[in-house]
């Protein structure tokens, strides 16, 4: 059984009926152990083994939005925004957003990290995800180095395979034998498989960066953009981040 972790989510709630509705929906998905609601702060805290994407999806099914504010202990969580590679020469006319998904990493113990990856807007087919030696995306995938197998060469650099359906969506949820600090700053490559081999046309890349642990992010307005967390969420959803 996986160790449980805590996570905090911003959720718009107006009354006790909202809490009852969300609590009832979450009780039906596997892995949820405890939920705590703060109506004044519009926050939900969960203790579970459930991937954040499943919790967010369940809340959205109740007709509400949700934003992950923090997960796991301090210095034990990371995120990787997955994008189509930048072109060698920037186009004269801005193209649509290159963002194609998001990977969340939450360290549950010294030997277990939860991987929660979602993709969108990709060609239908089978893909392979791997962690690379560095986060240089200037000339991918070569500039990112080979598959990283740890400082001692004893890790599995392949994160797993996933299937993208006809809507362009796919997900990869599982456990990886990595500490979060080992992955921060390194690259992630998700590549379409052709006849069982890597090297297809579908390719997205990203760099792993540290993210907030539970209770480490209580901001309501971004200090850089001046936008609320809800405005930022709508902007990120529009760019393809789920």
Residue frames as a rotation matrix with the C-alpha (Angstrom) as fourth column:
UNK 1
0.572 0.820 0.000 0.00
0.820 -0.572 0.000 0.00
0.000 0.000 -1.000 0.00
UNK 2
-0.095 -0.603 0.792 1.29
0.546 -0.697 -0.466 3.44
0.833 0.388 0.396 -0.93
UNK 3
-0.594 -0.115 -0.796 2.09
0.754 -0.424 -0.502 5.92
-0.280 -0.898 0.339 1.87
UNK 4
0.502 0.841 0.203 -0.50
0.865 -0.492 -0.099 8.70
0.016 0.225 -0.974 2.07
UNK 5
-0.739 -0.667 0.093 0.32
0.666 -0.744 -0.042 12.35
0.097 0.031 0.995 1.42
UNK 6
0.065 0.739 -0.671 -1.44
0.613 -0.560 -0.557 15.64
-0.788 -0.375 -0.489 2.09
UNK 7
-0.697 -0.218 0.683 -2.50
0.687 -0.477 0.549 18.15
0.206 0.852 0.482 -0.57
UNK 8
-0.310 0.604 -0.735 -4.30
0.314 -0.664 -0.678 21.48
-0.897 -0.441 0.016 -0.51
UNK 9
-0.556 0.251 0.793 -6.68
0.810 -0.050 0.584 22.72
0.186 0.967 -0.175 -3.21
UNK 10
-0.821 0.424 -0.382 -8.41
-0.293 -0.887 -0.356 26.04
-0.490 -0.181 0.853 -3.78
UNK 11
-0.686 0.693 0.223 -12.09
0.690 0.521 0.503 25.33
0.232 0.498 -0.835 -4.45
UNK 12
-0.763 0.484 0.429 -14.93
-0.454 -0.873 0.178 27.90
0.461 -0.059 0.885 -4.74
UNK 13
-0.503 0.605 -0.617 -17.41
0.739 0.671 0.056 27.02
0.448 -0.427 -0.785 -2.00
UNK 14
-0.454 0.432 0.779 -20.34
-0.236 -0.902 0.362 29.07
0.859 -0.020 0.512 -0.72
UNK 15
0.202 0.629 0.750 -21.99
-0.952 -0.053 0.301 27.02
0.229 -0.775 0.589 2.03
UNK 16
-0.321 -0.281 0.905 -22.11
-0.656 0.755 0.002 23.70
-0.684 -0.592 -0.426 3.87
UNK 17
0.711 0.627 0.317 -24.07
-0.171 0.592 -0.788 22.20
-0.682 0.506 0.528 0.97
UNK 18
0.640 -0.583 -0.500 -21.04
-0.674 -0.113 -0.730 22.76
0.369 0.805 -0.465 -1.26
UNK 19
-0.362 -0.812 0.458 -18.83
-0.932 0.330 -0.151 20.95
-0.029 -0.481 -0.876 1.23
UNK 20
0.027 0.468 0.883 -21.29
-0.399 0.815 -0.420 18.05
-0.917 -0.341 0.208 1.45
UNK 21
0.910 0.342 -0.232 -21.47
-0.321 0.230 -0.919 17.78
-0.261 0.911 0.319 -2.33
UNK 22
0.306 -0.887 -0.346 -17.68
-0.790 -0.034 -0.612 17.72
0.531 0.460 -0.711 -2.80
UNK 23
-0.403 -0.456 0.794 -17.10
-0.866 0.471 -0.169 15.42
-0.297 -0.755 -0.585 0.18
UNK 24
0.415 0.662 0.624 -19.64
-0.355 0.749 -0.559 12.94
-0.838 0.010 0.546 -1.15
UNK 25
0.901 -0.114 -0.420 -18.01
-0.400 0.159 -0.902 12.88
0.169 0.981 0.098 -4.59
UNK 26
-0.014 -1.000 0.000 -14.50
-0.878 0.012 -0.478 12.40
0.478 -0.006 -0.878 -3.17
UNK 27
-0.107 0.012 0.994 -15.62
-0.795 0.600 -0.092 9.57
-0.597 -0.800 -0.055 -0.90
UNK 28
0.810 0.536 0.238 -16.39
-0.271 0.702 -0.658 7.49
-0.520 0.469 0.714 -3.99
UNK 29
0.659 -0.632 -0.407 -12.86
-0.445 0.109 -0.889 7.48
0.607 0.767 -0.209 -5.43
UNK 30
0.742 -0.392 -0.544 -10.17
0.575 0.789 0.216 5.07
0.344 -0.473 0.811 -4.18
UNK 31
-0.155 -0.988 -0.027 -7.41
0.778 -0.105 -0.620 6.29
0.609 -0.117 0.784 -1.91
UNK 32
-0.103 0.168 0.980 -9.13
-0.321 -0.939 0.127 9.19
0.942 -0.301 0.151 -0.12
UNK 33
-0.427 -0.129 -0.895 -8.55
0.697 0.584 -0.417 8.86
0.576 -0.801 -0.160 3.63
UNK 34
-0.115 0.373 -0.921 -9.40
0.813 -0.498 -0.303 12.26
-0.571 -0.783 -0.246 5.11
UNK 35
-0.194 0.074 0.978 -10.78
0.684 -0.705 0.189 15.59
0.703 0.706 0.086 3.90
UNK 36
-0.203 0.120 -0.972 -10.77
0.809 -0.539 -0.235 18.94
-0.552 -0.834 0.013 5.70
UNK 37
0.056 0.351 0.935 -12.63
0.830 -0.536 0.151 21.99
0.554 0.768 -0.322 4.40
UNK 38
-0.549 -0.157 -0.821 -12.09
0.594 -0.765 -0.250 25.66
-0.588 -0.625 0.513 5.22
UNK 39
0.332 0.788 0.518 -15.03
0.941 -0.242 -0.235 27.66
-0.059 0.566 -0.822 3.95
UNK 40
0.767 -0.048 -0.640 -13.53
0.094 -0.978 0.185 31.09
-0.635 -0.202 -0.746 4.87
UNK 41
-0.140 -0.936 -0.322 -10.29
-0.426 -0.236 0.873 30.30
-0.894 0.259 -0.366 3.02
UNK 42
0.691 0.482 -0.538 -11.98
-0.693 0.231 -0.683 28.33
-0.205 0.845 0.494 0.20
UNK 43
-0.332 -0.901 -0.280 -9.51
-0.910 0.384 -0.156 25.51
0.248 0.203 -0.947 0.77
UNK 44
0.891 0.450 -0.060 -9.74
-0.427 0.875 0.226 21.73
0.154 -0.176 0.972 0.75
UNK 45
-0.234 -0.953 0.193 -7.04
-0.972 0.229 -0.049 19.58
0.002 -0.199 -0.980 2.35
UNK 46
0.791 0.476 -0.384 -6.89
-0.505 0.863 0.028 15.89
0.345 0.171 0.923 1.56
UNK 47
-0.249 -0.797 0.550 -4.93
-0.816 0.479 0.325 12.98
-0.522 -0.367 -0.770 2.98
UNK 48
0.797 0.598 0.090 -4.82
-0.399 0.631 -0.665 10.26
-0.454 0.494 0.741 0.37
UNK 49
-0.307 -0.820 0.483 -2.90
0.167 0.454 0.875 8.07
-0.937 0.350 -0.002 -2.03
UNK 50
0.518 0.654 0.551 -4.98
0.692 0.058 -0.720 9.46
-0.503 0.754 -0.423 -4.91
UNK 51
-0.505 -0.706 0.496 -3.24
0.863 -0.411 0.293 11.35
-0.003 0.576 0.817 -7.75
UNK 52
-0.620 0.240 -0.747 -4.00
0.113 -0.915 -0.387 15.10
-0.776 -0.324 0.541 -7.73
UNK 53
-0.892 0.275 -0.358 -5.42
-0.433 -0.295 0.852 14.92
0.129 0.915 0.382 -11.27
UNK 54
-0.569 0.710 -0.414 -8.08
0.522 0.701 0.485 12.44
0.635 0.060 -0.770 -10.11
UNK 55
-0.377 0.405 -0.833 -9.07
0.802 -0.307 -0.513 14.69
-0.464 -0.861 -0.209 -7.19
UNK 56
-0.744 0.059 -0.666 -9.29
-0.246 -0.950 0.191 17.75
-0.622 0.305 0.721 -9.45
UNK 57
-0.862 0.421 -0.282 -11.31
-0.188 0.250 0.950 15.83
0.470 0.872 -0.136 -12.05
UNK 58
-0.457 0.707 -0.539 -13.75
0.837 0.548 0.009 14.61
0.302 -0.447 -0.842 -9.39
UNK 59
-0.416 0.277 -0.866 -14.26
0.462 -0.756 -0.463 18.14
-0.783 -0.593 0.187 -8.06
UNK 60
-0.861 0.068 -0.504 -14.80
-0.430 -0.628 0.649 19.43
-0.272 0.775 0.571 -11.60
UNK 61
-0.771 0.602 -0.210 -17.48
0.316 0.646 0.695 16.77
0.554 0.469 -0.688 -12.09
UNK 62
-0.264 0.689 -0.675 -19.47
0.907 -0.061 -0.417 18.51
-0.329 -0.722 -0.608 -9.32
UNK 63
0.562 0.486 0.670 -19.53
0.743 -0.652 -0.150 21.68
0.364 0.582 -0.727 -11.45
UNK 64
0.924 -0.298 -0.239 -16.70
-0.081 -0.764 0.640 23.45
-0.373 -0.572 -0.730 -9.62
UNK 65
0.566 -0.819 -0.089 -13.10
-0.202 -0.034 -0.979 24.31
0.799 0.572 -0.185 -10.44
UNK 66
0.937 -0.339 -0.078 -10.10
0.178 0.276 0.944 23.31
-0.299 -0.899 0.320 -8.36
UNK 67
0.554 -0.830 0.063 -6.45
-0.433 -0.351 -0.830 24.38
0.712 0.433 -0.554 -8.18
UNK 68
0.603 -0.475 -0.641 -3.69
0.723 0.665 0.188 22.35
0.337 -0.577 0.744 -6.55
UNK 69
0.855 -0.251 0.455 -1.95
-0.344 -0.930 0.133 24.73
0.389 -0.270 -0.881 -4.12
UNK 70
-0.150 -0.933 0.326 0.58
-0.971 0.076 -0.229 22.37
0.189 -0.351 -0.917 -2.56
UNK 71
0.836 0.407 -0.368 1.31
-0.361 0.913 0.191 18.69
0.414 -0.027 0.910 -2.04
UNK 72
0.457 -0.663 -0.593 3.55
0.593 0.724 -0.353 16.53
0.663 -0.190 0.724 0.11
UNK 73
0.568 -0.362 -0.739 6.14
0.678 -0.303 0.670 17.70
-0.467 -0.881 0.073 2.58
UNK 74
0.733 -0.376 -0.567 8.53
-0.440 -0.898 0.027 20.61
-0.519 0.230 -0.823 2.07
UNK 75
-0.153 -0.858 -0.490 11.01
-0.935 -0.034 0.353 19.97
-0.320 0.512 -0.797 -0.77
UNK 76
-0.637 -0.051 0.769 9.22
-0.019 0.999 0.050 16.76
-0.771 0.017 -0.637 -1.74
UNK 77
0.422 0.817 0.392 7.13
0.504 0.148 -0.851 17.92
-0.754 0.557 -0.349 -4.70
UNK 78
-0.688 -0.633 -0.355 7.95
-0.016 -0.476 0.879 18.94
-0.725 0.610 0.318 -8.26
UNK 79
0.532 0.847 0.027 6.20
0.101 -0.032 -0.994 19.85
-0.841 0.531 -0.102 -11.50
UNK 80
-0.692 -0.705 0.154 7.11
0.233 -0.016 0.972 19.65
-0.683 0.709 0.175 -15.18
UNK 81
0.350 0.756 -0.552 5.25
-0.384 -0.422 -0.821 21.63
-0.854 0.500 0.143 -17.86
UNK 82
-0.291 -0.409 0.865 5.36
0.517 0.693 0.502 19.61
-0.805 0.593 0.010 -21.08
UNK 83
0.381 0.341 -0.860 5.61
-0.416 -0.767 -0.488 21.53
-0.826 0.544 -0.150 -24.36
UNK 84
0.868 -0.192 0.457 6.30
0.494 0.417 -0.763 20.96
-0.044 0.888 0.458 -28.01
UNK 85
-0.011 -0.977 -0.213 10.00
0.885 -0.109 0.453 21.75
-0.466 -0.183 0.866 -28.65
UNK 86
0.426 0.106 -0.898 10.85
-0.095 -0.982 -0.161 25.35
-0.900 0.154 -0.409 -29.55
UNK 87
0.896 -0.105 0.431 11.63
0.443 0.233 -0.865 25.83
-0.009 0.967 0.256 -33.27
UNK 88
-0.054 -0.998 -0.018 15.24
0.984 -0.057 0.168 26.70
-0.169 -0.008 0.986 -34.24
UNK 89
-0.932 -0.159 0.326 13.96
0.243 -0.941 0.237 30.03
0.269 0.300 0.915 -35.65
UNK 90
-0.556 0.771 -0.312 11.03
0.290 -0.171 -0.942 31.74
-0.779 -0.614 -0.128 -33.88
UNK 91
-0.224 0.548 0.806 8.05
0.974 0.094 0.206 32.14
0.037 0.831 -0.555 -36.28
UNK 92
-0.916 -0.102 0.387 7.16
0.161 -0.979 0.123 35.66
0.367 0.175 0.914 -37.45
UNK 93
-0.069 0.949 0.308 3.52
-0.631 -0.281 0.724 35.02
0.773 -0.144 0.618 -36.49
UNK 94
-0.626 -0.183 0.758 2.98
-0.761 0.353 -0.544 33.67
-0.167 -0.918 -0.361 -32.96
UNK 95
-0.554 0.401 -0.730 1.64
-0.158 0.810 0.565 30.14
0.817 0.428 -0.385 -33.01
UNK 96
0.613 0.784 0.102 -0.84
-0.333 0.140 0.932 28.54
0.717 -0.605 0.347 -30.64
UNK 97
0.434 -0.442 0.785 0.41
-0.889 -0.069 0.453 27.59
-0.146 -0.894 -0.423 -27.21
UNK 98
-0.170 -0.588 -0.791 3.07
-0.630 0.682 -0.372 24.86
0.758 0.435 -0.486 -27.25
UNK 99
-0.585 -0.067 0.808 1.90
-0.780 0.319 -0.538 23.53
-0.221 -0.945 -0.239 -23.86
UNK 100
-0.194 0.467 -0.863 0.72
-0.554 0.674 0.489 19.94
0.810 0.573 0.128 -24.12
UNK 101
0.550 0.490 -0.676 0.46
0.236 0.686 0.688 18.79
0.801 -0.538 0.262 -20.54
UNK 102
0.218 -0.365 0.905 1.75
-0.863 -0.505 0.004 18.59
0.456 -0.782 -0.425 -17.03
UNK 103
0.151 -0.213 -0.965 3.61
0.322 0.934 -0.156 16.08
0.934 -0.288 0.210 -14.87
UNK 104
0.483 0.021 0.875 3.37
-0.763 -0.479 0.433 16.25
0.429 -0.877 -0.215 -11.09
UNK 105
-0.060 -0.595 -0.801 5.82
0.180 0.783 -0.596 14.43
0.982 -0.180 0.060 -8.83
UNK 106
0.483 0.278 0.830 5.15
-0.749 -0.360 0.557 13.86
0.453 -0.891 0.034 -5.12
UNK 107
-0.511 -0.758 -0.406 7.68
-0.344 0.613 -0.711 12.05
0.788 -0.224 -0.574 -2.96
UNK 108
0.589 0.808 0.023 5.87
-0.423 0.284 0.861 9.60
0.689 -0.516 0.509 -0.68
UNK 109
0.897 -0.416 0.150 8.94
0.052 0.437 0.898 7.94
-0.439 -0.798 0.413 0.87
UNK 110
0.077 -0.966 -0.245 12.69
-0.505 -0.250 0.826 7.56
-0.859 0.060 -0.508 0.31
UNK 111
-0.798 -0.427 0.425 12.02
0.053 0.654 0.755 5.00
-0.600 0.625 -0.499 -2.43
UNK 112
-0.256 0.795 0.550 8.61
0.949 0.314 -0.012 5.93
-0.182 0.519 -0.835 -3.80
UNK 113
-0.777 0.125 -0.616 7.57
-0.159 -0.987 0.001 9.03
-0.608 0.099 0.787 -5.77
UNK 114
0.091 0.910 0.405 4.09
0.561 0.289 -0.775 9.36
-0.823 0.298 -0.484 -7.23
UNK 115
-0.942 -0.330 -0.067 4.04
0.103 -0.472 0.876 10.31
-0.320 0.818 0.478 -10.93
UNK 116
0.082 0.996 0.018 0.86
0.580 -0.033 -0.814 12.01
-0.811 0.077 -0.580 -12.18
UNK 117
-0.837 -0.477 -0.270 1.16
0.018 -0.517 0.856 13.00
-0.548 0.711 0.441 -15.86
UNK 118
0.298 0.925 0.235 -1.60
0.476 0.069 -0.877 14.33
-0.827 0.373 -0.420 -18.14
UNK 119
-0.825 -0.566 0.010 -1.28
0.241 -0.335 0.911 15.20
-0.512 0.754 0.412 -21.83
UNK 120
0.343 0.939 -0.023 -3.53
0.370 -0.157 -0.916 16.94
-0.864 0.305 -0.401 -24.33
UNK 121
0.718 0.065 -0.693 -3.45
-0.483 -0.669 -0.564 17.97
-0.500 0.740 -0.449 -27.99
UNK 122
-0.409 -0.911 0.053 -1.18
-0.635 0.326 0.700 15.17
-0.655 0.253 -0.712 -29.19
UNK 123
-0.198 0.299 -0.933 -1.56
-0.860 0.404 0.312 12.78
0.470 0.865 0.177 -32.15
UNK 124
0.738 0.552 0.388 -3.27
-0.667 0.683 0.297 9.53
-0.101 -0.478 0.873 -31.27
UNK 125
0.400 -0.594 -0.698 -0.91
-0.220 0.677 -0.703 6.66
0.889 0.435 0.140 -30.48
UNK 126
0.831 -0.210 -0.515 1.46
0.542 0.512 0.666 5.10
0.124 -0.833 0.539 -27.96
UNK 127
0.549 -0.619 0.562 4.13
-0.398 -0.785 -0.475 7.15
0.735 0.037 -0.677 -26.21
UNK 128
0.344 -0.530 -0.775 7.11
0.824 0.567 -0.022 6.59
0.450 -0.631 0.632 -23.93
UNK 129
0.855 -0.066 0.515 8.16
-0.260 -0.913 0.314 8.96
0.449 -0.402 -0.798 -21.14
UNK 130
0.382 -0.792 -0.476 11.71
0.836 0.516 -0.187 9.19
0.394 -0.326 0.859 -19.82
UNK 131
0.916 -0.218 -0.336 13.85
0.026 -0.805 0.592 11.43
-0.400 -0.551 -0.732 -17.63
UNK 132
0.693 -0.663 0.285 16.98
0.421 0.050 -0.906 12.83
0.586 0.747 0.314 -19.30
UNK 133
-0.023 -0.860 -0.510 20.41
0.966 0.111 -0.232 13.84
0.257 -0.498 0.828 -18.07
UNK 134
-0.820 -0.282 -0.497 19.79
0.433 -0.875 -0.217 17.58
-0.374 -0.393 0.840 -18.19
UNK 135
0.154 0.966 -0.206 17.16
0.645 -0.256 -0.720 20.23
-0.749 -0.022 -0.662 -18.85
UNK 136
-0.613 -0.435 -0.660 18.71
-0.215 -0.711 0.669 21.86
-0.760 0.552 0.342 -21.94
UNK 137
0.193 0.791 0.580 15.82
0.538 0.409 -0.737 22.14
-0.820 0.455 -0.347 -24.44
UNK 138
-0.009 -0.269 -0.963 17.73
-0.501 -0.833 0.237 24.24
-0.866 0.484 -0.127 -27.00
UNK 139
-0.256 -0.115 -0.960 18.02
-0.940 0.261 0.220 21.37
0.226 0.958 -0.175 -29.50
UNK 140
-0.113 0.306 0.945 15.88
-0.671 0.679 -0.299 18.50
-0.733 -0.668 0.128 -28.29
UNK 141
0.979 0.202 0.027 16.08
-0.095 0.332 0.939 15.68
0.181 -0.921 0.344 -27.71
UNK 142
0.413 -0.889 -0.198 19.85
0.562 0.420 -0.712 15.50
0.716 0.183 0.673 -28.26
UNK 143
-0.218 -0.542 0.811 20.66
-0.256 -0.770 -0.584 18.52
0.942 -0.336 0.029 -26.10
UNK 144
0.508 0.501 0.701 18.94
-0.800 -0.029 0.600 16.84
0.321 -0.865 0.385 -23.13
UNK 145
-0.530 -0.800 0.282 21.35
-0.847 0.516 -0.129 13.92
-0.043 -0.307 -0.951 -23.12
UNK 146
-0.612 0.244 -0.752 20.53
-0.122 0.911 0.394 10.26
0.781 0.333 -0.528 -22.82
UNK 147
0.548 0.816 -0.183 18.10
-0.019 0.230 0.973 8.59
0.836 -0.530 0.142 -20.47
UNK 148
-0.220 -0.620 0.754 19.23
-0.775 -0.359 -0.521 9.40
0.593 -0.698 -0.401 -16.93
UNK 149
0.350 0.297 -0.888 19.69
0.138 0.922 0.362 6.35
0.926 -0.250 0.282 -14.71
UNK 150
0.991 0.081 -0.111 20.77
0.123 -0.168 0.978 8.12
0.061 -0.982 -0.177 -11.53
UNK 151
0.533 -0.835 0.137 24.12
-0.842 -0.539 -0.007 9.22
0.080 -0.112 -0.991 -10.16
UNK 152
-0.245 -0.604 0.758 24.98
-0.638 0.689 0.343 5.58
-0.730 -0.400 -0.554 -9.41
UNK 153
-0.614 0.024 -0.789 23.38
-0.746 0.310 0.590 4.21
0.258 0.951 -0.172 -12.56
UNK 154
-0.977 0.206 -0.049 20.91
0.208 0.893 -0.400 2.16
-0.038 -0.401 -0.915 -10.53
UNK 155
-0.388 0.877 -0.282 17.62
-0.231 -0.389 -0.892 3.90
-0.892 -0.281 0.354 -11.45
UNK 156
-0.201 0.451 0.870 15.00
0.891 0.453 -0.029 3.27
-0.407 0.769 -0.493 -14.11
UNK 157
-0.852 -0.213 -0.479 15.16
0.055 -0.945 0.322 6.26
-0.521 0.248 0.816 -16.44
UNK 158
-0.732 0.681 0.028 12.09
0.070 0.034 0.997 5.18
0.678 0.731 -0.072 -18.38
UNK 159
-0.807 0.468 0.361 9.06
-0.555 -0.390 -0.734 6.54
-0.203 -0.793 0.575 -16.52
UNK 160
-0.379 0.686 0.621 6.57
0.221 0.719 -0.659 4.41
-0.899 -0.112 -0.424 -18.42
UNK 161
-0.950 0.146 0.277 4.39
0.274 -0.040 0.961 4.12
0.151 0.988 -0.002 -21.52
UNK 162
-0.419 0.855 -0.305 1.04
0.034 -0.321 -0.947 5.75
-0.908 -0.407 0.105 -22.12
UNK 163
-0.510 0.372 0.776 -1.66
0.858 0.283 0.429 5.83
-0.060 0.884 -0.463 -24.76
UNK 164
-0.771 0.313 -0.555 -3.10
-0.265 -0.950 -0.167 9.01
-0.580 0.019 0.815 -26.27
UNK 165
-0.212 0.788 0.577 -6.67
0.612 0.568 -0.550 8.54
-0.761 0.237 -0.603 -27.47
UNK 166
-0.192 0.189 0.963 -8.51
0.961 -0.165 0.223 10.00
0.201 0.968 -0.150 -30.46
UNK 167
0.858 0.512 0.038 -9.26
0.486 -0.834 0.262 13.20
0.165 -0.206 -0.964 -28.50
UNK 168
0.276 -0.850 0.449 -5.53
-0.001 -0.468 -0.884 13.85
0.961 0.244 -0.131 -28.07
UNK 169
0.387 -0.065 0.920 -5.56
-0.875 -0.341 0.344 13.10
0.291 -0.938 -0.189 -24.34
UNK 170
0.314 -0.316 -0.895 -3.51
0.181 0.946 -0.270 10.65
0.932 -0.078 0.354 -22.35
UNK 171
0.607 -0.131 0.784 -2.28
-0.756 -0.400 0.519 10.04
0.245 -0.907 -0.342 -18.83
UNK 172
0.047 -0.650 -0.759 0.46
0.136 0.757 -0.639 8.19
0.990 -0.073 0.124 -16.99
UNK 173
0.456 0.163 0.875 0.01
-0.816 -0.316 0.484 7.49
0.355 -0.935 -0.011 -13.29
UNK 174
0.682 -0.254 -0.686 2.38
0.280 0.957 -0.076 5.30
0.675 -0.140 0.724 -11.31
UNK 175
0.895 -0.444 -0.040 5.31
-0.052 -0.192 0.980 5.03
-0.443 -0.875 -0.195 -8.94
UNK 176
0.646 -0.763 -0.030 8.93
-0.022 0.021 -1.000 5.80
0.763 0.646 -0.003 -9.76
UNK 177
0.659 -0.492 -0.569 12.03
0.752 0.415 0.512 4.90
-0.016 -0.765 0.644 -7.76
UNK 178
-0.202 -0.685 0.700 13.37
0.575 -0.662 -0.481 8.44
0.793 0.305 0.527 -7.51
UNK 179
-0.161 0.115 -0.980 13.82
0.814 -0.547 -0.197 11.15
-0.559 -0.829 -0.006 -4.90
UNK 180
0.817 0.555 0.155 12.40
0.547 -0.662 -0.512 14.46
-0.181 0.503 -0.845 -6.07
UNK 181
0.584 -0.636 -0.503 15.72
-0.350 -0.757 0.551 16.27
-0.732 -0.145 -0.666 -5.56
UNK 182
-0.330 -0.725 0.605 17.36
0.274 0.539 0.796 13.85
-0.903 0.429 0.021 -8.02
UNK 183
-0.039 0.442 0.896 14.96
0.979 0.195 -0.053 14.94
-0.198 0.876 -0.440 -10.78
UNK 184
0.749 0.362 -0.555 14.79
0.329 -0.930 -0.162 18.71
-0.575 -0.061 -0.816 -10.25
UNK 185
0.181 -0.657 -0.732 16.57
-0.594 -0.666 0.451 20.50
-0.784 0.354 -0.510 -13.11
UNK 186
-0.788 -0.429 0.441 16.55
0.037 0.682 0.730 17.47
-0.614 0.592 -0.522 -15.37
UNK 187
-0.579 0.538 -0.612 14.50
-0.815 -0.396 0.423 17.05
-0.015 0.744 0.668 -18.51
UNK 188
-0.230 0.589 0.775 11.49
0.015 0.798 -0.602 14.89
-0.973 -0.127 -0.192 -19.31
UNK 189
-0.755 0.004 -0.656 10.87
-0.652 -0.113 0.749 13.63
-0.071 0.994 0.088 -22.84
UNK 190
-0.024 0.775 0.631 7.56
-0.067 0.629 -0.775 12.13
-0.997 -0.061 0.037 -23.98
UNK 191
-0.599 -0.379 -0.706 7.98
-0.719 -0.133 0.682 10.63
-0.352 0.916 -0.193 -27.44
UNK 192
0.526 0.842 -0.116 5.60
-0.785 0.429 -0.448 8.82
-0.327 0.327 0.887 -29.76
UNK 193
-0.318 -0.580 0.750 6.46
-0.235 0.815 0.530 5.22
-0.919 -0.008 -0.395 -30.52
UNK 194
0.267 0.327 -0.907 6.58
-0.960 0.009 -0.280 4.02
-0.083 0.945 0.316 -34.12
UNK 195
0.518 0.002 -0.855 6.26
-0.325 0.925 -0.195 0.25
0.791 0.379 0.480 -34.51
UNK 196
0.879 -0.072 -0.471 7.32
0.430 0.544 0.720 -0.17
0.204 -0.836 0.509 -30.90
UNK 197
-0.133 -0.985 -0.111 10.40
0.985 -0.119 -0.123 2.07
0.107 -0.126 0.986 -31.24
UNK 198
0.277 0.141 -0.950 11.05
0.436 -0.900 -0.006 5.65
-0.856 -0.413 -0.311 -30.16
UNK 199
-0.760 -0.645 -0.081 11.52
0.281 -0.439 0.853 8.35
-0.586 0.626 0.515 -32.76
UNK 200
-0.073 0.827 0.557 8.01
0.995 0.100 -0.018 9.19
-0.071 0.553 -0.830 -33.88
UNK 201
-0.314 0.005 0.949 6.64
0.487 -0.858 0.165 12.59
0.815 0.514 0.267 -34.87
UNK 202
0.715 0.644 0.273 4.93
0.072 -0.456 0.887 13.31
0.695 -0.615 -0.372 -31.55
UNK 203
-0.222 -0.854 -0.470 7.38
0.789 0.125 -0.601 14.85
0.572 -0.504 0.647 -29.09
UNK 204
0.721 0.334 0.607 6.94
-0.084 -0.828 0.555 16.98
0.688 -0.451 -0.569 -25.96
UNK 205
-0.195 -0.876 -0.440 9.60
0.655 0.217 -0.723 18.01
0.730 -0.430 0.532 -23.47
UNK 206
0.772 0.390 0.502 9.90
-0.087 -0.718 0.690 19.81
0.630 -0.577 -0.520 -20.16
UNK 207
-0.434 -0.900 0.044 12.18
-0.058 -0.021 -0.998 20.60
0.899 -0.436 -0.043 -17.24
UNK 208
0.265 0.509 -0.819 11.44
0.754 0.420 0.506 19.40
0.601 -0.751 -0.273 -13.72
UNK 209
-0.462 -0.345 0.817 11.11
-0.180 -0.865 -0.467 22.23
0.868 -0.363 0.338 -11.19
UNK 210
-0.882 0.117 -0.457 10.39
0.470 0.311 -0.826 22.24
0.045 -0.943 -0.329 -7.49
UNK 211
-0.201 0.864 0.461 6.79
0.007 -0.470 0.883 23.02
0.980 0.181 0.088 -6.49
UNK 212
-0.326 0.097 0.940 5.14
-0.833 -0.500 -0.238 23.96
0.447 -0.861 0.244 -3.21
UNK 213
-0.865 0.097 -0.493 4.53
0.308 0.877 -0.369 21.46
0.396 -0.471 -0.788 -0.45
UNK 214
0.133 0.976 -0.174 1.28
0.767 0.009 0.642 21.41
0.628 -0.219 -0.747 1.50
UNK 215
0.756 0.323 -0.570 0.61
0.619 -0.635 0.461 24.79
-0.213 -0.702 -0.680 3.21
UNK 216
-0.288 -0.925 -0.250 3.60
0.702 -0.381 0.602 26.40
-0.652 -0.002 0.759 1.44
UNK 217
-0.923 0.005 0.384 1.49
0.306 -0.592 0.745 28.37
0.231 0.806 0.545 -1.04
UNK 218
-0.225 0.867 -0.445 -1.30
0.842 -0.057 -0.536 30.51
-0.490 -0.496 -0.717 0.37
UNK 219
-0.893 -0.142 -0.427 -1.16
-0.042 -0.918 0.393 33.34
-0.448 0.369 0.814 -2.18
UNK 220
0.139 0.971 0.195 -4.44
0.519 0.096 -0.849 34.55
-0.843 0.219 -0.491 -3.68
UNK 221
0.975 0.086 -0.207 -2.92
-0.109 -0.625 -0.773 37.10
-0.196 0.776 -0.599 -6.08
UNK 222
0.486 -0.839 0.245 0.29
0.871 0.441 -0.215 36.54
0.073 0.318 0.945 -8.04
UNK 223
0.411 -0.401 -0.819 2.96
0.317 -0.779 0.541 39.06
-0.854 -0.482 -0.193 -7.12
UNK 224
-0.671 -0.721 0.173 4.34
0.376 -0.130 0.917 39.03
-0.639 0.680 0.358 -10.69
UNK 225
-0.759 0.391 0.521 1.24
0.540 -0.069 0.839 39.30
0.363 0.918 -0.159 -12.86
UNK 226
-0.869 0.475 0.136 -1.29
-0.474 -0.722 -0.505 40.73
-0.141 -0.503 0.853 -10.40
UNK 227
-0.224 0.804 -0.551 -3.77
-0.582 0.343 0.737 38.05
0.782 0.486 0.391 -11.47
UNK 228
0.219 0.380 0.899 -5.83
-0.935 0.346 0.081 36.00
-0.280 -0.858 0.431 -9.06
UNK 229
-0.668 -0.469 0.578 -5.23
-0.357 0.883 0.305 32.25
-0.653 -0.002 -0.757 -8.87
UNK 230
0.159 0.815 0.557 -8.51
0.343 0.483 -0.806 31.75
-0.926 0.319 -0.203 -10.75
UNK 231
0.781 0.039 -0.623 -7.46
-0.490 -0.579 -0.651 34.07
-0.386 0.814 -0.433 -13.57
UNK 232
-0.273 -0.950 -0.154 -4.14
-0.916 0.208 0.343 32.24
-0.294 0.235 -0.927 -13.79
UNK 233
-0.415 0.181 0.892 -5.97
0.014 0.981 -0.192 28.91
-0.910 -0.067 -0.410 -13.88
UNK 234
0.670 0.738 0.079 -8.14
0.127 -0.008 -0.992 29.96
-0.731 0.675 -0.099 -16.83
UNK 235
0.503 -0.577 -0.644 -5.04
-0.844 -0.488 -0.222 31.17
-0.186 0.655 -0.733 -18.65
UNK 236
-0.547 -0.768 0.332 -3.21
-0.699 0.638 0.324 27.89
-0.461 -0.055 -0.886 -18.07
UNK 237
-0.051 0.622 0.781 -6.22
0.223 0.770 -0.598 25.79
-0.973 0.144 -0.178 -19.13
UNK 238
0.834 0.380 -0.400 -6.40
-0.234 -0.414 -0.880 27.85
-0.500 0.827 -0.256 -22.32
UNK 239
0.126 -0.887 -0.443 -2.75
-0.989 -0.148 0.016 27.01
-0.080 0.436 -0.896 -22.97
UNK 240
0.279 0.046 -0.959 -3.37
-0.479 0.872 -0.098 23.29
0.832 0.487 0.266 -22.61
UNK 241
-0.839 -0.542 0.039 -2.39
-0.285 0.376 -0.882 22.64
0.464 -0.751 -0.470 -19.01
UNK 242
0.023 0.896 -0.444 -4.95
0.110 0.439 0.892 20.39
0.994 -0.069 -0.089 -17.34
